Amino acid sequence: NKIKIHKLARWVIDQYDEYGRLTAISDQELEAKVKEFFPDYWEKYKPR
């Protein structure tokens, strides 16, 4: 769903533009956001 992808992309952009983040976003942080925004996808494809 494009709206959910946009939410994730917006979160990434905001980390840098709104909050002044300078470090890379970790795999763990992205996983947490995928779980939050795409719970069905996460359950189907989560790492084993």
C-alpha positions in Angstrom: 0.0 0.0 0.0 1.5 3.3 -1.1 0.1 5.2 1.9 1.9 2.9 4.3 5.2 3.1 2.3 4.8 6.9 2.4 4.4 6.8 6.2 7.7 4.9 6.5 9.5 7.2 4.1 8.1 10.2 5.9 9.4 8.9 9.2 12.9 8.4 7.7 12.9 11.9 6.2 11.6 13.5 9.5 14.4 11.8 11.4 16.9 14.0 9.5 14.9 17.1 8.6 12.8 17.6 11.7 14.9 16.1 14.4 18.4 16.8 13.1 19.6 13.3 13.1 23.1 12.8 11.8 23.6 9.0 12.3 22.4 6.2 10.0 19.1 4.5 10.8 19.8 1.0 12.0 18.3 -2.2 10.8 16.7 -2.7 14.2 15.0 0.7 14.0 13.7 0.0 10.5 12.5 -3.4 11.6 10.6 -1.8 14.5 8.9 0.7 12.1 8.0 -2.1 9.6 6.4 -4.0 12.5 4.5 -0.8 13.4 3.4 0.2 9.9 3.1 -3.2 8.2 2.2 -5.8 10.9 0.7 -8.3 8.3 3.7 -8.0 6.1 6.1 -8.4 9.1 4.3 -11.6 10.2 4.5 -13.1 6.7 8.1 -12.2 5.9 9.9 -11.6 9.2 13.4 -12.9 9.5 13.6 -16.4 10.9 
